Every structure is written in C-alpha cells, then in structure tokens.
Amino acid sequence: MADAVEKNIDSLEQVAEERKTFIANLAHEMKTPLTSILGFADILRIKRVVTDKERQEYANIIVDETKRLRSLSSKLMELITVGSTKLDYQKVLLHDLLYDVYMALQPVLDNNSITLYWDAPEDVMIEVDLELFKSLLYNLVDNSVKASQPGQEIYMIAGFKKRQLFISVKDQGMGIPEKE
C-alpha cells in the first residue's frame, strides 16, 4: 500500500513539473509576438506623423503577429491536451521569412539599442511550419538580445555552405558559459 501511495505521489509530482515547464514555455513563446504587437501599436499611437505606407506596414505586422499568436497558442494547447500536434508545412521564401522576423523584432531591438543585420538569398524556398520556425528564429534572436549590450550587433544570415542551406544567428554578447 505504501509503495502504491509513493508511486502515485511521484506521478503527481511529475505531472505538476510538466505543467510548470509547459507554462514557462508558453509564457516564453508568447512574449516576443506580444512585445512586437505592443511596440508597433505604440509607434502608431505616439508618433505624430505616420505615412500611409508606414501605417499599413505596422498594421500588417500587428495583424500577422496576432495571427501567429493565435496559431501558436492553438498548437501549444493541442500539444498539451493530445500529446502531439500536426505540423502545418508550407513553402515560403526564406528571404521574406527573415525579413518578417527582422521587422517583427524591431521594437525589442530598438528598446535594447541593438542592431540586427540580416541577409538571405532572394530565391530560396523552404518548406516549414511557419509559426514554429518563426518561433525558433525569434528565440535565437531574443537570446542574442539578452546576451548583448546596447550598441552591439546581431547577425541573422542564411546561405549555402557545401550545397547545404544554413541559417546562422550570431551576436557579440557574453556567450554561454562552457559548463552550460
């Protein structure tokens, strides 16, 4: 009987730990798009003169990030309730994808006085789950921002090396301690 109770307690502790991890991951995944939405909404609210082109561009980013949040939250909820999620692969231009990430992260970069340089071949198509792949890039750049000082630069570069496509995010920050 004591063994059964102990196993039950261990199982409940594991479930509690998994939920805690899930909530931490959910909060982390939601932070970047929310920061981007808030940043561009603030620009529209505060900036006295906004050209029609700027207003349209900022509004498009807000709408795209909101859609991404909705899709990401649905995927995360499906993952937690079902245990897996079906990936939604689509073909996208890598150049456009990196540009979208660059634009969406501008408020975060500006708030930290960090410059993001990016480059990608203009004609390369990749097949990815767009929301998850953007989340990956957002997380890499966001980690670079956290490791960097004001005035430093981050590079998000895509290209080919030995006929293999690569995407690299490099910063001038403190780096990861060797033991981690």
C-alpha positions as CSV (number, residue, x, y, z in Angstrom):
1,M,0.0,0.0,0.0
2,A,2.8,2.4,0.9
3,D,4.5,1.7,-2.4
4,A,1.3,2.5,-4.3
5,V,0.9,5.8,-2.5
6,E,4.5,6.7,-3.1
7,K,4.2,5.9,-6.9
8,N,1.0,8.0,-7.0
9,I,2.8,10.9,-5.3
10,D,5.7,10.6,-7.7
11,S,3.3,10.5,-10.7
12,L,1.5,13.6,-9.4
13,E,4.8,15.4,-8.9
14,Q,5.9,14.6,-12.4
15,V,2.6,15.9,-13.8
16,A,3.0,19.1,-11.8
17,E,6.6,19.6,-13.1
18,E,5.5,19.0,-16.7
19,R,2.7,21.6,-16.3
20,K,5.1,24.1,-14.7
21,T,7.5,23.6,-17.7
22,F,4.6,23.9,-20.2
23,I,3.5,27.2,-18.6
24,A,7.1,28.6,-18.6
25,N,7.4,27.6,-22.3
26,L,4.1,29.1,-23.2
27,A,5.0,32.4,-21.5
28,H,8.3,32.5,-23.3
29,E,6.7,31.8,-26.7
30,M,4.1,34.5,-26.2
31,K,6.5,37.2,-25.1
32,T,8.1,38.1,-28.4
33,P,5.0,38.5,-30.5
34,L,3.3,40.4,-27.7
35,T,6.3,42.7,-27.5
36,S,6.2,43.2,-31.2
37,I,2.5,44.0,-31.2
38,L,2.8,46.4,-28.3
39,G,5.8,48.1,-29.9
40,F,4.2,48.8,-33.2
41,A,0.9,49.8,-31.6
42,D,2.9,52.3,-29.5
43,I,4.6,53.7,-32.6
44,L,1.2,54.2,-34.2
45,R,-0.2,55.8,-31.0
46,I,2.8,58.1,-30.2
47,K,4.3,59.1,-33.5
48,R,2.8,62.3,-34.7
49,V,3.3,61.8,-38.4
50,V,3.0,58.4,-39.8
51,T,2.9,58.0,-43.6
52,D,0.2,55.8,-45.1
53,K,2.9,53.3,-46.1
54,E,4.3,53.1,-42.5
55,R,0.8,52.8,-41.0
56,Q,-0.1,50.0,-43.4
57,E,3.3,48.2,-42.7
58,Y,2.9,48.5,-38.9
59,A,-0.7,47.4,-39.0
60,N,0.2,44.4,-41.2
61,I,2.9,43.4,-38.7
62,I,0.4,43.7,-35.8
63,V,-2.2,41.5,-37.7
64,D,0.5,38.9,-38.7
65,E,1.8,38.7,-35.1
66,T,-1.7,38.4,-33.7
67,K,-2.5,35.6,-36.1
68,R,0.8,33.9,-35.2
69,L,-0.1,34.1,-31.5
70,R,-3.5,32.6,-32.2
71,S,-2.0,29.7,-34.2
72,L,0.9,29.2,-31.7
73,S,-1.5,29.1,-28.8
74,S,-3.7,26.6,-30.6
75,K,-0.7,24.4,-31.3
76,L,0.5,24.5,-27.8
77,M,-2.9,23.7,-26.4
78,E,-3.2,20.8,-28.8
79,L,0.2,19.6,-27.8
80,I,-0.6,19.7,-24.1
81,T,-4.1,18.0,-24.4
82,V,-3.3,15.5,-27.1
83,G,0.4,15.0,-26.6
84,S,1.3,15.8,-30.2
85,T,0.4,18.2,-32.9
86,K,0.3,18.0,-36.7
87,L,2.8,20.3,-38.3
88,D,1.5,22.6,-41.0
89,Y,4.2,22.7,-43.6
90,Q,4.1,25.4,-46.2
91,K,6.6,26.7,-48.8
92,V,7.9,30.2,-48.1
93,L,10.6,32.4,-49.5
94,L,13.5,32.3,-46.9
95,H,14.3,35.9,-47.7
96,D,10.8,37.0,-46.9
97,L,10.7,34.9,-43.7
98,L,13.9,36.5,-42.4
99,Y,12.6,40.0,-43.3
100,D,9.3,39.3,-41.4
101,V,11.3,38.2,-38.3
102,Y,13.6,41.3,-38.6
103,M,10.6,43.6,-38.9
104,A,8.6,42.0,-36.0
105,L,11.6,42.2,-33.7
106,Q,12.3,45.9,-34.3
107,P,10.6,47.1,-31.0
108,V,12.7,44.7,-29.0
109,L,15.9,45.7,-30.8
110,D,15.1,49.4,-30.5
111,N,14.3,49.1,-26.8
112,N,17.7,47.5,-26.2
113,S,19.7,49.8,-28.7
114,I,20.8,46.7,-30.7
115,T,21.1,46.5,-34.4
116,L,20.1,43.3,-36.3
117,Y,21.6,42.8,-39.7
118,W,20.1,40.1,-41.9
119,D,20.7,38.6,-45.3
120,A,19.3,35.7,-47.3
121,P,19.3,34.6,-50.9
122,E,16.2,36.1,-52.5
123,D,15.1,33.0,-54.5
124,V,15.4,30.2,-51.9
125,M,12.1,28.4,-51.0
126,I,11.9,26.4,-47.8
127,E,9.2,24.1,-46.5
128,V,8.5,24.7,-42.8
129,D,5.8,25.0,-40.2
130,L,5.8,28.8,-40.4
131,E,4.7,29.6,-36.8
132,L,7.1,27.1,-35.3
133,F,10.0,28.2,-37.5
134,K,9.4,31.8,-36.7
135,S,9.4,31.0,-33.0
136,L,12.7,29.3,-33.4
137,L,14.2,32.4,-35.1
138,Y,12.6,34.7,-32.6
139,N,14.0,32.7,-29.7
140,L,17.5,32.7,-31.2
141,V,17.5,36.4,-31.8
142,D,15.8,37.1,-28.4
143,N,18.5,35.1,-26.7
144,S,21.1,37.1,-28.6
145,V,19.5,40.4,-27.4
146,K,19.6,39.2,-23.8
147,A,23.3,38.3,-24.2
148,S,24.2,41.6,-25.8
149,Q,24.9,45.1,-24.6
150,P,23.4,48.3,-26.0
151,G,25.2,49.3,-29.2
152,Q,26.1,45.8,-30.2
153,E,25.1,44.0,-33.4
154,I,23.3,40.7,-34.1
155,Y,23.6,38.9,-37.5
156,M,20.9,36.6,-38.9
157,I,22.3,35.2,-42.1
158,A,21.2,32.5,-44.4
159,G,23.2,31.0,-47.3
160,F,24.8,27.8,-48.6
161,K,27.9,26.0,-47.5
162,K,28.9,22.9,-49.4
163,R,25.4,23.0,-51.0
164,Q,23.7,22.8,-47.6
165,L,21.4,25.6,-46.6
166,F,22.3,27.2,-43.2
167,I,20.8,29.9,-41.1
168,S,23.0,31.5,-38.5
169,V,22.3,33.9,-35.7
170,K,25.5,35.4,-34.2
171,D,25.9,38.1,-31.6
172,Q,28.7,40.0,-29.9
173,G,27.4,39.1,-26.5
174,M,28.9,37.4,-23.5
175,G,28.4,33.8,-24.8
176,I,27.3,30.7,-23.0
177,P,29.4,29.6,-20.1
178,E,31.4,26.4,-21.0
179,K,29.7,24.3,-18.3
180,E,26.3,25.1,-19.7
